[in-house]
Amino acid sequence: MVFTEPFFLFVFLPCTLLAYWAVPSTWRNSTLLIASIAFYAIGQQSDVLVLLASIMVNAAAGFVLATSGSPVARSAAVIVGVVGNLAVLAWFKYSGFLTANLDAVIGEFGWGGLAIPAVALPVGISFFTFQAISYLIDVKRGDAKSARNPFDLALYIALFPQLVAGPIVRFATIAEQIRGRQIGPEDVEYGARRFIVGLAKKVLVANAVAGSVDQIFGLPPEQLSPSLVWTASLLYTIQIYFDFSGYSDMAIGLGRIFGFRFDENFNYPYISRSITEFWRRWHISLSTWFRDYLYIPLGGNRRGAVRTYINLAIVFLLCGLWHGASWLFVAWGAYQGLFLIIERLGLQSTLGRAPRFIQHAYAMVVVVVGWTIFRVATGPNHSEDALSLLAICLKSMLGLQDGSSDRAVIEFLEPMTLIAVFCGVIGSLPVVPWCIEIAERNPGPIRFALRSAAVLSCVVLLVLSIMSVTSGAYNPFIYFQF
């Protein structure tokens, strides 16, 4: 189940809110935990066993960390817990990929024929597995206290606002909030407003451009002219940002309504002037997870330039693999890591002397080409077809593809798509923070006018979003598969 489904909006969420506020405060965590398990089970009945198993294994490891004074036992608990989490993730997400590649290798020697397991991927497993791993490591390091009540840990892992698509929350961030939190009218107001904005970003912008993206990338390869590929890639750049950041906004808003304060997951990444800056602004909870639990333990940038480059390459190869069991995802990660290394080699200092619009243009071109790789990797094509499609797309973007198409770009740009593109461009800029800053500097009529405009905008966005959701409009969700 996702937040943009009518059942969630009109049945599950209202019932959960009513139950949450109807019970005594001492029962609210239990109510929220039951609702979270139900949220996951409604969409994925069999997968809920995986979630419950993850909770029990990590609770057991956390119990050892909380009660044992033996360094050996504590280290063993962390190792077993982390390996167990990774083993579950590897089985469900990578067993088919690994078996298929192994079969291809041994097939070269005439020994092929391995049975490739057909394993269904539990929704959100990459997110809640990484949360569980961060919990164990933080407790071992002393950065967080162990959850002595297993139901606190269960709520941390299964909390439905961020269960299936993040943001990846650290236990230390919300441990005190789980044990006791105060919820005021301002929290509910902020949370509702944030949820509405996220919902609008998802259904009014991301969904509106998704159809054109799918249509263009679904064309026969010989029809993919440079203008069509660039158009589809630029539209996808808008789609993936508003798709994922919209869902993160909804998660942060829902969390706030229930008294939880999640960290921000996006900070206007498309205003970046380098790929290094982009990854400080994009999917912040994931990039900081890899920084804290992989990059820094590998040595970070403390062991010389060469080791730093190797560490960056490892991190982004695994970041690509985290997104999907495909060599194209690995290629996307390698592509991102390559530009981070090139920038460290001197490109970033050179760019720093260039005009700002040149820096922005460089970053956006690299990002858009990267999203082209990512879009092909997430498409429905067979792996060999996907590789051929990617080669055609990249050659076409560079003007190296022979042939032309009789399909005009305007065929794929309906009026609502163009409106969504305009809103997407404006929404990618920090317009809202600018307005807030103006309101704070100008009390009185200006502040009142801006606040009134914000309230009216939320009402309009909510009405339009509900109309879109109830109309059965196209409603894909990119990160739902991760």
MOMOPE-V30035 format. One record per residue. N is the residue number from 0. RES is the residue in three letters. SS is DSSP state (@ for helix, = for strand, . for the rest). PSI is psi in degrees with one decimal (none if undefined). OMEGA is omega in radians with two decimals (999 if undefined). Layout:
N | RES | SS | PSI | OMEGA
N | RES | SS | PSI | OMEGA
//
This chain:
0 | MET | . | 137.7 | 3.10
1 | VAL | . | 165.4 | -3.02
2 | PHE | . | -17.7 | -3.08
3 | THR | . | 6.6 | 3.09
4 | GLU | . | 140.5 | 3.11
5 | PRO | @ | -37.3 | -3.12
6 | PHE | @ | -40.8 | 3.12
7 | PHE | @ | -47.1 | -3.03
8 | LEU | @ | -37.7 | -2.98
9 | PHE | @ | -9.9 | -3.14
10 | VAL | @ | -63.3 | -3.01
11 | PHE | @ | -51.7 | -3.07
12 | LEU | @ | -47.6 | 3.10
13 | PRO | @ | -41.2 | 3.13
14 | CYS | @ | -40.3 | 3.13
15 | THR | @ | -43.5 | 3.13
16 | LEU | @ | -43.0 | 3.13
17 | LEU | @ | -45.6 | 3.14
18 | ALA | @ | -40.8 | -3.10
19 | TYR | @ | -43.3 | -3.10
20 | TRP | @ | -16.9 | -3.12
21 | ALA | @ | -29.4 | -3.07
22 | VAL | . | 160.9 | 3.05
23 | PRO | . | 155.6 | -3.07
24 | SER | @ | -30.2 | -3.13
25 | THR | @ | -15.2 | -3.13
26 | TRP | @ | -2.0 | -2.99
27 | ARG | @ | -37.1 | 3.08
28 | ASN | @ | -42.0 | 3.12
29 | SER | @ | -41.0 | 3.11
30 | THR | @ | -42.7 | -3.12
31 | LEU | @ | -35.8 | 3.09
32 | LEU | @ | -44.3 | 3.11
33 | ILE | @ | -43.5 | 3.12
34 | ALA | @ | -38.8 | -3.12
35 | SER | @ | -43.2 | 3.09
36 | ILE | @ | -41.0 | 3.12
37 | ALA | @ | -40.4 | 3.11
38 | PHE | @ | -45.7 | -3.13
39 | TYR | @ | -39.2 | -3.07
40 | ALA | @ | -31.2 | -3.11
41 | ILE | @ | -41.4 | -3.14
42 | GLY | @ | -29.0 | -3.04
43 | GLN | . | 77.0 | -3.02
44 | GLN | . | -45.6 | -3.10
45 | SER | . | -30.7 | -3.08
46 | ASP | . | -17.5 | -3.13
47 | VAL | @ | -25.8 | 3.08
48 | LEU | @ | -35.8 | 3.09
49 | VAL | @ | -43.4 | 3.11
50 | LEU | @ | -45.6 | -3.14
51 | LEU | @ | -38.5 | 3.10
52 | ALA | @ | -40.8 | 3.11
53 | SER | @ | -42.9 | 3.13
54 | ILE | @ | -46.0 | -3.08
55 | MET | @ | -43.2 | -3.12
56 | VAL | @ | -45.4 | -3.11
57 | ASN | @ | -29.9 | 3.05
58 | ALA | @ | -40.1 | 3.12
59 | ALA | @ | -44.8 | 3.12
60 | ALA | @ | -40.5 | 3.11
61 | GLY | @ | -33.9 | 3.11
62 | PHE | @ | -41.5 | 3.10
63 | VAL | @ | -43.2 | 3.14
64 | LEU | @ | -33.7 | -3.09
65 | ALA | @ | -29.3 | -2.98
66 | THR | @ | -20.2 | -3.06
67 | SER | . | 137.0 | 3.05
68 | GLY | . | 0.0 | -3.12
69 | SER | . | 121.2 | 3.09
70 | PRO | @ | -35.1 | -3.13
71 | VAL | @ | -45.0 | -3.13
72 | ALA | @ | -39.1 | -3.14
73 | ARG | @ | -43.5 | 3.11
74 | SER | @ | -40.1 | 3.14
75 | ALA | @ | -38.6 | 3.13
76 | ALA | @ | -42.4 | 3.14
77 | VAL | @ | -44.3 | -3.12
78 | ILE | @ | -47.3 | -3.14
79 | VAL | @ | -43.0 | -3.13
80 | GLY | @ | -46.0 | -3.13
81 | VAL | @ | -45.8 | 3.12
82 | VAL | @ | -40.2 | 3.11
83 | GLY | @ | -44.1 | 3.10
84 | ASN | @ | -45.7 | -3.13
85 | LEU | @ | -34.1 | 3.14
86 | ALA | @ | -41.9 | 3.10
87 | VAL | @ | -44.4 | 3.12
88 | LEU | @ | -42.3 | -3.13
89 | ALA | @ | -40.3 | -3.12
90 | TRP | @ | -49.9 | -3.05
91 | PHE | @ | -32.9 | -3.02
92 | LYS | @ | -29.5 | -2.96
93 | TYR | @ | -4.8 | -3.08
94 | SER | @ | -44.0 | 3.12
95 | GLY | @ | -42.4 | 3.14
96 | PHE | @ | -47.1 | -3.12
97 | LEU | @ | -41.8 | -3.14
98 | THR | @ | -42.0 | 3.14
99 | ALA | @ | -40.8 | 3.13
100 | ASN | @ | -38.2 | 3.08
101 | LEU | @ | -40.7 | 3.12
102 | ASP | @ | -38.7 | 3.12
103 | ALA | @ | -37.2 | -3.13
104 | VAL | @ | -51.1 | -3.11
105 | ILE | @ | -19.9 | 3.08
106 | GLY | @ | -26.7 | 3.09
107 | GLU | . | -21.1 | 3.12
108 | PHE | . | 8.1 | 3.13
109 | GLY | . | 18.3 | -3.10
110 | TRP | . | 18.7 | -3.05
111 | GLY | . | -176.8 | 3.09
112 | GLY | . | 19.2 | 3.10
113 | LEU | . | 141.5 | 3.08
114 | ALA | . | 120.5 | -3.11
115 | ILE | . | 117.8 | -3.08
116 | PRO | . | 136.1 | 3.07
117 | ALA | . | 90.9 | -3.06
118 | VAL | . | 123.3 | 3.10
119 | ALA | . | 135.3 | -3.09
120 | LEU | . | 117.4 | 3.06
121 | PRO | . | 134.0 | -3.10
122 | VAL | . | 133.8 | 3.05
123 | GLY | . | 7.7 | -3.04
124 | ILE | @ | -34.1 | 3.13
125 | SER | @ | -33.6 | -3.11
126 | PHE | @ | -52.6 | -3.06
127 | PHE | @ | -22.6 | 3.04
128 | THR | @ | -43.1 | 3.12
129 | PHE | @ | -35.0 | 3.07
130 | GLN | @ | -43.7 | -3.12
131 | ALA | @ | -41.1 | 3.13
132 | ILE | @ | -43.3 | -3.14
133 | SER | @ | -35.7 | 3.11
134 | TYR | @ | -49.7 | -3.10
135 | LEU | @ | -43.7 | -3.11
136 | ILE | @ | -40.6 | -3.14
137 | ASP | @ | -38.8 | 3.11
138 | VAL | @ | -42.6 | 3.12
139 | LYS | @ | -40.0 | -3.14
140 | ARG | @ | -17.4 | -3.05
141 | GLY | . | 9.8 | 3.12
142 | ASP | . | -13.5 | 3.10
143 | ALA | . | 152.4 | 3.07
144 | LYS | . | 143.3 | -3.14
145 | SER | . | 145.8 | 3.09
146 | ALA | . | 102.6 | -3.13
147 | ARG | . | -28.0 | 3.05
148 | ASN | . | 114.0 | -3.10
149 | PRO | @ | -24.1 | 3.12
150 | PHE | @ | -25.9 | 3.04
151 | ASP | @ | -43.5 | 3.11
152 | LEU | @ | -40.1 | 3.13
153 | ALA | @ | -42.0 | 3.13
154 | LEU | @ | -37.7 | 3.11
155 | TYR | @ | -45.1 | -3.10
156 | ILE | @ | -38.6 | -2.98
157 | ALA | @ | -1.8 | -3.05
158 | LEU | . | 115.3 | -2.90
159 | PHE | @ | -29.5 | 3.13
160 | PRO | @ | -34.4 | -3.10
161 | GLN | @ | 18.9 | -3.02
162 | LEU | . | -47.0 | -2.95
163 | VAL | . | -14.9 | -3.10
164 | ALA | . | 24.2 | 3.08
165 | GLY | . | -169.1 | 0.08
166 | PRO | . | 156.9 | 3.10
167 | ILE | . | 114.0 | -3.02
168 | VAL | . | 137.1 | 3.06
169 | ARG | . | 143.6 | -3.12
170 | PHE | @ | -37.9 | -3.13
171 | ALA | @ | -26.7 | -3.10
172 | THR | @ | -36.8 | -3.02
173 | ILE | @ | 7.4 | -3.10
174 | ALA | @ | -47.3 | 3.14
175 | GLU | @ | -32.7 | 3.13
176 | GLN | @ | -31.3 | 3.08
177 | ILE | @ | -42.5 | -3.08
178 | ARG | @ | -28.4 | 3.13
179 | GLY | . | 128.1 | -3.12
180 | ARG | . | 147.4 | 3.08
181 | GLN | . | 132.3 | -3.12
182 | ILE | . | 115.8 | 3.13
183 | GLY | . | 170.0 | 3.12
184 | PRO | @ | -34.0 | -3.13
185 | GLU | @ | -31.5 | 3.08
186 | ASP | @ | -44.8 | -3.14
187 | VAL | @ | -42.0 | 3.14
188 | GLU | @ | -47.0 | 3.13
189 | TYR | @ | -45.1 | -3.12
190 | GLY | @ | -42.7 | 3.13
191 | ALA | @ | -42.9 | -3.14
192 | ARG | @ | -40.9 | -3.14
193 | ARG | @ | -39.1 | 3.12
194 | PHE | @ | -43.5 | -3.12
195 | ILE | @ | -43.3 | 3.12
196 | VAL | @ | -44.0 | 3.12
197 | GLY | @ | -41.3 | 3.11
198 | LEU | @ | -43.3 | 3.13
199 | ALA | @ | -40.9 | 3.10
200 | LYS | @ | -39.2 | -3.10
201 | LYS | @ | -53.3 | -2.96
202 | VAL | @ | -25.8 | -3.09
203 | LEU | @ | -22.1 | 3.14
204 | VAL | @ | -61.4 | -3.08
205 | ALA | @ | -48.6 | -3.12
206 | ASN | @ | -32.6 | -3.09
207 | ALA | @ | -30.1 | 3.14
208 | VAL | @ | -14.4 | -3.06
209 | ALA | @ | -39.0 | -3.12
210 | GLY | @ | -43.1 | 3.13
211 | SER | @ | -39.7 | 3.10
212 | VAL | @ | -48.3 | -3.12
213 | ASP | @ | -38.9 | -3.14
214 | GLN | @ | -44.6 | -3.10
215 | ILE | @ | -47.3 | -3.14
216 | PHE | @ | -16.0 | 3.09
217 | GLY | . | -3.1 | 3.11
218 | LEU | . | 156.1 | 3.00
219 | PRO | . | 140.1 | -3.05
220 | PRO | @ | -34.8 | -3.10
221 | GLU | @ | -13.3 | -3.14
222 | GLN | @ | 0.0 | -3.08
223 | LEU | . | 86.3 | 3.10
224 | SER | . | 163.1 | 3.12
225 | PRO | @ | -41.0 | -3.11
226 | SER | @ | -37.3 | 3.13
227 | LEU | @ | -43.3 | -3.11
228 | VAL | @ | -43.8 | 3.12
229 | TRP | @ | -39.3 | 3.11
230 | THR | @ | -48.1 | -3.13
231 | ALA | @ | -40.0 | -3.12
232 | SER | @ | -39.1 | 3.10
233 | LEU | @ | -40.5 | 3.08
234 | LEU | @ | -39.6 | 3.13
235 | TYR | @ | -32.4 | 3.07
236 | THR | @ | -39.6 | 3.05
237 | ILE | @ | -44.7 | -3.07
238 | GLN | @ | -50.0 | -3.02
239 | ILE | @ | -34.3 | 3.11
240 | TYR | @ | -48.2 | -3.10
241 | PHE | @ | -26.7 | 3.05
242 | ASP | @ | -52.7 | -3.03
243 | PHE | @ | -43.7 | 3.13
244 | SER | @ | -32.0 | 3.07
245 | GLY | @ | -42.6 | 3.11
246 | TYR | @ | -38.7 | 3.10
247 | SER | @ | -40.3 | 3.09
248 | ASP | @ | -42.6 | 3.12
249 | MET | @ | -40.8 | 3.13
250 | ALA | @ | -45.1 | 3.13
251 | ILE | @ | -40.1 | 3.13
252 | GLY | @ | -45.7 | 3.11
253 | LEU | @ | -43.0 | 3.11
254 | GLY | @ | -41.3 | -3.12
255 | ARG | @ | -37.4 | 3.11
256 | ILE | @ | -34.6 | 3.13
257 | PHE | . | 6.7 | 3.04
258 | GLY | . | 7.1 | -3.13
259 | PHE | . | 138.7 | 3.11
260 | ARG | . | 101.0 | 3.12
261 | PHE | . | 150.3 | 3.07
262 | ASP | . | 154.7 | 3.10
263 | GLU | . | 146.9 | -3.13
264 | ASN | . | -17.1 | 3.12
265 | PHE | . | 144.8 | 3.13
266 | ASN | . | 65.8 | 3.12
267 | TYR | . | 64.1 | -3.05
268 | PRO | @ | -24.2 | -3.07
269 | TYR | @ | 3.8 | 2.98
270 | ILE | @ | 6.1 | -3.09
271 | SER | . | 153.2 | 3.11
272 | ARG | . | 9.5 | 3.05
273 | SER | . | 165.3 | 3.10
274 | ILE | @ | -30.7 | 3.04
275 | THR | @ | -46.2 | 3.11
276 | GLU | @ | -37.8 | 3.14
277 | PHE | @ | -43.9 | -3.11
278 | TRP | @ | -6.5 | 2.94
279 | ARG | @ | -15.9 | -3.07
280 | ARG | @ | -20.1 | -3.07
281 | TRP | . | 132.5 | 3.06
282 | HIS | . | 58.4 | -2.99
283 | ILE | @ | -37.7 | -3.10
284 | SER | @ | -32.8 | 3.11
285 | LEU | @ | -45.3 | -3.11
286 | SER | @ | -38.2 | 3.09
287 | THR | @ | -30.9 | 3.07
288 | TRP | @ | -49.1 | 3.12
289 | PHE | @ | -35.4 | 3.11
290 | ARG | @ | -47.8 | -3.01
291 | ASP | @ | -31.7 | -3.02
292 | TYR | @ | -2.3 | 3.10
293 | LEU | @ | -57.2 | -3.05
294 | TYR | @ | -51.8 | -3.13
295 | ILE | . | -45.5 | 3.07
296 | PRO | . | -30.3 | 3.09
297 | LEU | . | -12.2 | -3.13
298 | GLY | . | -12.4 | 3.12
299 | GLY | . | -129.2 | 3.11
300 | ASN | . | 24.1 | -3.05
301 | ARG | . | -3.7 | -3.05
302 | ARG | . | 32.2 | 3.08
303 | GLY | . | 165.6 | -3.04
304 | ALA | @ | -46.7 | -3.07
305 | VAL | @ | -45.4 | 3.13
306 | ARG | @ | -35.8 | 3.09
307 | THR | @ | -44.3 | 3.13
308 | TYR | @ | -39.9 | 3.10
309 | ILE | @ | -43.3 | 3.13
310 | ASN | @ | -42.6 | 3.10
311 | LEU | @ | -42.2 | 3.14
312 | ALA | @ | -44.3 | 3.14
313 | ILE | @ | -46.6 | -3.09
314 | VAL | @ | -45.9 | -3.05
315 | PHE | @ | -23.7 | 2.96
316 | LEU | @ | -44.0 | 3.11
317 | LEU | @ | -31.6 | 3.06
318 | CYS | @ | -42.4 | 3.07
319 | GLY | @ | -44.6 | -3.14
320 | LEU | @ | -32.0 | 3.09
321 | TRP | @ | -35.8 | -3.10
322 | HIS | @ | -23.3 | 3.13
323 | GLY | . | 152.2 | -3.13
324 | ALA | . | 78.7 | -3.09
325 | SER | . | 143.5 | 3.09
326 | TRP | @ | -25.4 | 3.10
327 | LEU | @ | -35.8 | 3.06
328 | PHE | @ | -37.9 | 3.07
329 | VAL | @ | -41.0 | 3.11
330 | ALA | @ | -39.4 | 3.09
331 | TRP | @ | -43.0 | 3.09
332 | GLY | @ | -41.1 | 3.11
333 | ALA | @ | -38.3 | 3.11
334 | TYR | @ | -45.8 | 3.12
335 | GLN | @ | -45.7 | 3.14
336 | GLY | @ | -36.7 | -3.14
337 | LEU | @ | -44.3 | -3.13
338 | PHE | @ | -31.3 | 3.05
339 | LEU | @ | -39.4 | 3.12
340 | ILE | @ | -44.3 | 3.14
341 | ILE | @ | -39.8 | 3.12
342 | GLU | @ | -38.2 | 3.11
343 | ARG | @ | -27.7 | 3.13
344 | LEU | @ | -9.7 | 3.09
345 | GLY | @ | -13.8 | -3.10
346 | LEU | @ | -37.7 | -3.08
347 | GLN | @ | -39.7 | 3.11
348 | SER | @ | -34.7 | 3.08
349 | THR | @ | -44.4 | 3.11
350 | LEU | @ | -33.4 | -3.11
351 | GLY | . | -21.0 | 3.13
352 | ARG | . | -6.0 | -3.13
353 | ALA | . | 160.9 | 3.06
354 | PRO | . | 152.5 | -3.05
355 | ARG | @ | -36.4 | -3.11
356 | PHE | @ | -29.1 | 3.06
357 | ILE | @ | -41.8 | 3.11
358 | GLN | @ | -45.1 | 3.11
359 | HIS | @ | -43.4 | -3.12
360 | ALA | @ | -44.4 | 3.10
361 | TYR | @ | -50.6 | -3.09
362 | ALA | @ | -42.9 | -3.09
363 | MET | @ | -37.5 | 3.10
364 | VAL | @ | -45.5 | 3.13
365 | VAL | @ | -41.9 | -3.14
366 | VAL | @ | -45.2 | -3.10
367 | VAL | @ | -43.2 | 3.10
368 | VAL | @ | -40.0 | 3.09
369 | GLY | @ | -42.0 | 3.11
370 | TRP | @ | -25.2 | 3.05
371 | THR | @ | -44.9 | 3.08
372 | ILE | @ | -45.3 | -3.10
373 | PHE | @ | -42.3 | -3.12
374 | ARG | @ | -41.7 | 3.11
375 | VAL | @ | -37.4 | 3.14
376 | ALA | @ | -31.3 | -3.12
377 | THR | @ | -2.1 | -3.10
378 | GLY | . | 173.9 | -3.07
379 | PRO | . | 4.0 | -3.02
380 | ASN | . | 152.5 | 2.96
381 | HIS | . | 152.4 | -3.02
382 | SER | @ | -41.7 | 3.14
383 | GLU | @ | -41.0 | 3.09
384 | ASP | @ | -38.2 | 3.13
385 | ALA | @ | -40.6 | 3.12
386 | LEU | @ | -41.0 | 3.10
387 | SER | @ | -41.8 | 3.12
388 | LEU | @ | -42.5 | 3.13
389 | LEU | @ | -43.5 | 3.13
390 | ALA | @ | -42.4 | 3.13
391 | ILE | @ | -43.7 | -3.13
392 | CYS | @ | -45.2 | -3.11
393 | LEU | @ | -40.4 | 3.09
394 | LYS | @ | -39.3 | 3.13
395 | SER | @ | -40.6 | 3.13
396 | MET | @ | -29.0 | 3.12
397 | LEU | . | -1.1 | -3.13
398 | GLY | . | 21.7 | -3.09
399 | LEU | . | -2.0 | -3.10
400 | GLN | . | 128.4 | 3.11
401 | ASP | . | 155.2 | 3.07
402 | GLY | . | 170.8 | 3.13
403 | SER | . | 169.5 | -3.11
404 | SER | . | 146.2 | 3.06
405 | ASP | . | 6.1 | 3.12
406 | ARG | . | 123.4 | 3.14
407 | ALA | . | 148.0 | 3.13
408 | VAL | @ | -38.6 | -3.05
409 | ILE | @ | -21.9 | 3.11
410 | GLU | @ | -27.0 | -3.03
411 | PHE | @ | 6.0 | -3.10
412 | LEU | . | 87.9 | 3.08
413 | GLU | . | 162.6 | -3.12
414 | PRO | @ | -42.5 | -3.13
415 | MET | @ | -31.1 | 3.09
416 | THR | @ | -43.2 | 3.13
417 | LEU | @ | -38.6 | 3.09
418 | ILE | @ | -42.1 | 3.12
419 | ALA | @ | -38.1 | 3.11
420 | VAL | @ | -44.8 | 3.11
421 | PHE | @ | -47.7 | 3.12
422 | CYS | @ | -35.4 | 3.13
423 | GLY | @ | -42.1 | 3.12
424 | VAL | @ | -45.7 | 3.13
425 | ILE | @ | -42.5 | -3.11
426 | GLY | @ | -16.1 | 3.10
427 | SER | . | -11.0 | 3.12
428 | LEU | . | 152.4 | -3.11
429 | PRO | . | 56.7 | -3.12
430 | VAL | @ | -43.9 | -3.12
431 | VAL | @ | -48.0 | 3.07
432 | PRO | @ | -35.7 | 3.10
433 | TRP | @ | -43.1 | 3.14
434 | CYS | @ | -40.6 | 3.11
435 | ILE | @ | -40.8 | 3.12
436 | GLU | @ | -40.1 | 3.10
437 | ILE | @ | -43.1 | -3.13
438 | ALA | @ | -39.3 | -3.12
439 | GLU | @ | -30.2 | -3.14
440 | ARG | @ | -20.0 | -3.05
441 | ASN | . | 79.8 | 3.11
442 | PRO | . | 164.6 | 3.12
443 | GLY | . | -138.5 | -3.04
444 | PRO | @ | -38.7 | -3.11
445 | ILE | @ | -44.2 | 3.12
446 | ARG | @ | -44.1 | 3.13
447 | PHE | @ | -41.8 | -3.13
448 | ALA | @ | -42.7 | -3.13
449 | LEU | @ | -40.4 | 3.12
450 | ARG | @ | -38.4 | 3.10
451 | SER | @ | -40.2 | 3.11
452 | ALA | @ | -37.2 | 3.13
453 | ALA | @ | -43.7 | 3.12
454 | VAL | @ | -46.7 | 3.13
455 | LEU | @ | -40.7 | 3.12
456 | SER | @ | -42.2 | 3.13
457 | CYS | @ | -40.1 | 3.12
458 | VAL | @ | -46.6 | 3.14
459 | VAL | @ | -44.8 | 3.14
460 | LEU | @ | -40.2 | 3.13
461 | LEU | @ | -44.2 | -3.14
462 | VAL | @ | -46.9 | 3.14
463 | LEU | @ | -39.2 | 3.14
464 | SER | @ | -42.5 | 3.12
465 | ILE | @ | -39.7 | 3.09
466 | MET | @ | -41.1 | 3.13
467 | SER | @ | -44.8 | -3.12
468 | VAL | @ | -44.7 | -3.08
469 | THR | @ | -17.1 | 3.12
470 | SER | . | -6.7 | -3.12
471 | GLY | . | 27.7 | -3.13
472 | ALA | . | 160.2 | -3.14
473 | TYR | . | 126.7 | -2.97
474 | ASN | . | 63.7 | 3.09
475 | PRO | . | 163.9 | 3.03
476 | PHE | . | 112.5 | -2.97
477 | ILE | @ | -51.7 | -3.01
478 | TYR | @ | -1.2 | 3.10
479 | PHE | @ | -27.4 | -3.08
480 | GLN | @ | -4.2 | -3.08
481 | PHE | . | none | 999
//
